[in-house]
Amino acid sequence: MPVKRASPLWAGFAALLWVGVSLLLPTAEAWADDLDEITAKGVLVVGTKADYQPFGFRDALGAIVGFEPDLAQELAAGLKVKLELVPVISSNRIPALVGRKLDLLIATMNDTPERRKLVDIVQPGYYASGVNVLAPRSLRLHVWQQLRGKPICTIDGAFYVGDIKQRYEPEILTFKSTAEMYDALTRGRCISVVYDDTAIIGQLQNPDWREHEMPLLSIMVEPWGMAVRLGEARLEKALSDQVRDWHRTGRISVLEDRWHIPHSAFAEDMHRKYSETQ
């Protein structure tokens, strides 16, 4: 039986149809995600703090160093790429990530519902911060209740002021800047500063504060999370696996020691949690 040949008209139509369908199909580039792009360019660009000792700050030569830059270096090594650190501050870190100036944020950022609308926050959190006090050692503070009726210094508008006032009933003095707040403490206008515990840790690394301490258990503790752009599931999964491994092996506590950070209850709790699940 002779084979029927397609008419020239049908062949032309089929060719046009294939061209139309091919235009709708994603190209190899369209399928690529941030993890592919990081691997292709050979560099992981991480936004981190450069003004928040010891978590991210500049050394004597101007290089960005600290607890979070060390984590970023380990992530880059795990991905077999180079690391580029970009300094960010609280107000520009998410816009820089969303605007594709960064691949990743590791920048002392709390995990909040509002931020989750803008970026994907890697689970679990790698660290955490809370509220604590900076006080003279001679005061011998042991519990928060010792603040009752006493003058304390803090930042105007801080989210925790209302809770501190309700829980412990101190006399609260607020200031517009941290410089004014710390100056008031040194002048004896208050018995202690109530502030972010990780900021107090940095302050205590200054020899000028050698007669002071952070003696209480931190309260209102919230986790810090790395952030990637929305929908970057493969990159988020790779980072999540690494964070879990840090907690499992106790790597976070090792870095706390390296940067003279007191061991946090958060890091200890996460180490117990993930070492027990293996």
Buried (B, 14 or more C-beta within 10 A) or exposed (E): EEEEEEEEEEEEEEEEEEEEEEEEEEEEEEEEBBBBBBBEEEBBBBBBBBEBBBBBBBEEEEEBBBBBBBBBBBBBEBBEBEBBBBBBEEEBBBEBBBEEEBBBBBBBBBBEEEBEEBBBBBBBBBBBBBBBBBBBEEBEBEEBEBBEEBBBBBBEEBEBBEEBBEBBEBEBBBBEEBEBBBEBBEEEBBBBBBBBBBBBBBBBEEEEBEEBBBBBEBBBBBBBBBBBBBEBEEBBEBBBEBBBBBBBBBBBBEBBEEBEBEEBEBBBEBBEEBEEEE
